[in-house]
Amino acid sequence: MAHALTANTITFPIIARLRGTIENFRADRALRREYDATCAQLMAMSDRDLNDINIRRGDITDIVRKHVYGA
């Protein structure tokens, strides 16, 4: 029985790290989906509409990156 407990305590940190990695991957993927969707929406706008909100087409990716990732 002691051997079984030792095996469980050894594998637990590995499972916890794996779960953490999966959660981080999912969070990163959700941020990427938000980034892609926001870029697509802004890119679909006309130059006139972008000018109305004071955004140049070349600045879209930088603006969206700051908005989504906070960088």
C-alpha positions, 0 to 999 in steps of 0.5 A: 500500500505504501508503494501505491501512495508513493506512486500517486504523490509522484504523478500528481505534480506532473498531472497538475503541471499538465493541467496548468499547461492545458489551461494556459493553452486554452486561454492563449487560444481564446485571446488569439480568437479575439485578436483575429476577430477584432482585426477582421472587423477593423480590416473589413471597414472602409478607409472612410470609416476608419478615418472617422474613428481616427485609425489608419489601416496600417495601425490596426494590428498594433491597436488590436494587439494593445487592446487584446494583450494589453502590451 
